[in-house]
Amino acid sequence: MQFYEDISVGDVRESSGYTVSKSEVVEFGEKYDPQPFHTDEEAAKDSVFGGLVASGWQTAAICMRLNVENSEDIATQAGVGVDNLRWHLPLQPGDTLRLRTEIIDKRPSDSDPSRGYLTTRHEGRNQDDELVISYEATAMIRRKATE
């Protein structure tokens, strides 16, 4: 298990990829973001995207999955915020998204010596290495026990 003290600013992790299917795009869109370009392939052809695309929130949720799978060995206690969220390109059915995560800041907790905070920059890229989504996130990380 990696604790706060084991992690350095500049550390980078790359996830495996996740391929999103058309049925997932439509199901998510119907449930959470029912705009025609997420739910109706024919209507999506007349949209600004020219076809069916995943909701940006689905793209962010896929990134969350990739992040969790790629950091299971880190003593994360909870997320505390996301900043600078940007969607650069739409995620289309059949695209494979992978996540690059870099530690950009680290600070101990002022109120609890058992934890610290890490801020990470995340970039989700498709199979053509095009930037799809980017954001910064801050999480609470457990510190090593001190005597």
C-alpha positions in Angstrom: 0.0 0.0 0.0 1.3 3.5 -0.9 0.7 6.2 1.7 1.0 9.9 1.5 4.8 9.8 2.3 5.4 7.3 -0.6 4.0 9.5 -3.3 5.9 12.4 -5.0 4.9 15.4 -7.0 5.6 14.4 -10.6 4.7 10.8 -10.2 2.7 9.6 -13.3 0.4 6.6 -13.8 -1.2 5.4 -17.1 -4.3 3.3 -17.0 -5.4 0.5 -19.3 -8.1 1.4 -21.8 -11.8 1.2 -21.7 -13.8 0.8 -24.9 -17.3 2.3 -24.7 -20.1 0.6 -26.6 -23.1 2.1 -28.4 -25.5 0.4 -26.0 -23.7 1.9 -23.0 -23.8 5.4 -24.6 -27.5 5.2 -25.2 -28.3 3.6 -21.8 -26.4 6.2 -19.9 -27.9 9.0 -22.0 -31.4 7.8 -21.5 -30.9 7.5 -17.8 -28.8 10.6 -17.0 -28.4 12.9 -20.0 -31.4 12.5 -22.3 -30.3 14.7 -25.2 -30.9 13.3 -28.7 -27.1 13.1 -29.6 -26.7 10.7 -26.6 -29.9 8.6 -27.1 -31.0 8.6 -30.8 -28.6 7.6 -33.5 -30.7 9.1 -36.3 -31.3 12.4 -34.5 -27.6 12.6 -33.6 -26.7 12.7 -37.3 -28.2 16.2 -37.4 -26.4 17.4 -34.3 -23.2 19.4 -34.1 -21.5 16.1 -33.5 -22.8 14.4 -36.6 -23.5 11.2 -34.8 -24.0 9.5 -31.5 -21.6 10.6 -28.7 -21.3 9.8 -25.0 -22.4 12.3 -22.4 -19.5 14.2 -21.0 -20.6 13.0 -17.6 -20.3 9.4 -18.8 -16.8 10.2 -20.0 -16.0 11.5 -16.6 -17.5 8.4 -15.0 -15.4 6.2 -17.2 -12.3 8.2 -16.1 -13.3 7.6 -12.5 -13.4 3.9 -13.1 -10.0 3.9 -14.8 -8.6 6.0 -11.9 -9.9 3.7 -9.2 -8.6 0.6 -11.0 -5.2 2.2 -11.6 -4.8 3.4 -7.9 -6.0 0.5 -5.9 -2.7 0.4 -4.1 -2.9 3.9 -2.8 -4.4 4.6 0.7 -7.1 7.0 -0.6 -9.7 7.9 1.9 -12.0 10.2 -0.1 -12.1 12.7 -3.0 -12.6 16.3 -1.9 -13.0 18.1 -5.2 -12.6 18.5 -9.0 -11.4 21.6 -10.7 -10.9 22.8 -14.3 -13.0 20.0 -15.9 -12.9 20.3 -19.7 -14.3 18.2 -22.5 -12.1 18.6 -25.5 -13.5 16.0 -27.9 -16.6 13.8 -27.8 -16.2 10.2 -26.9 -17.9 8.1 -29.6 -19.1 4.5 -29.5 -16.2 2.2 -30.2 -13.6 4.7 -28.8 -11.1 3.4 -26.3 -10.4 5.9 -23.4 -7.3 5.7 -21.3 -6.3 7.9 -18.4 -3.0 9.6 -17.6 -2.7 10.8 -14.0 0.1 13.1 -12.7 0.6 14.2 -9.1 0.8 18.0 -9.3 0.6 19.0 -5.6 0.9 17.5 -2.2 0.2 18.9 1.3 -0.3 17.6 4.8 -3.6 18.2 6.5 -3.5 21.1 8.9 -6.2 19.6 11.1 -5.5 15.8 11.1 -1.9 14.4 11.1 -3.2 11.0 10.0 -3.9 12.3 6.4 -2.6 14.5 3.6 -4.0 15.8 0.3 -2.8 15.0 -3.2 -3.9 17.0 -6.2 -3.7 15.2 -9.5 -4.0 16.3 -13.2 -6.0 13.8 -15.3 -6.0 13.5 -19.1 -8.3 11.1 -20.9 -7.2 10.3 -24.4 -8.7 8.2 -27.1 -7.2 5.5 -29.2 -5.7 8.1 -31.5 -4.0 9.8 -28.5 -6.4 12.8 -28.8 -7.3 14.7 -25.7 -10.9 14.0 -24.8 -11.2 15.2 -21.2 -9.0 16.9 -18.6 -9.4 17.9 -15.0 -7.7 18.3 -11.7 -8.8 16.4 -8.6 -7.9 16.5 -4.9 -8.1 13.5 -2.6 -7.4 12.7 1.0 -4.7 10.2 1.5 -3.8 8.2 4.6 -0.4 8.9 6.2 1.8 6.2 7.7 1.3 5.7 11.4 3.7 7.7 13.5 4.7 6.9 17.0 
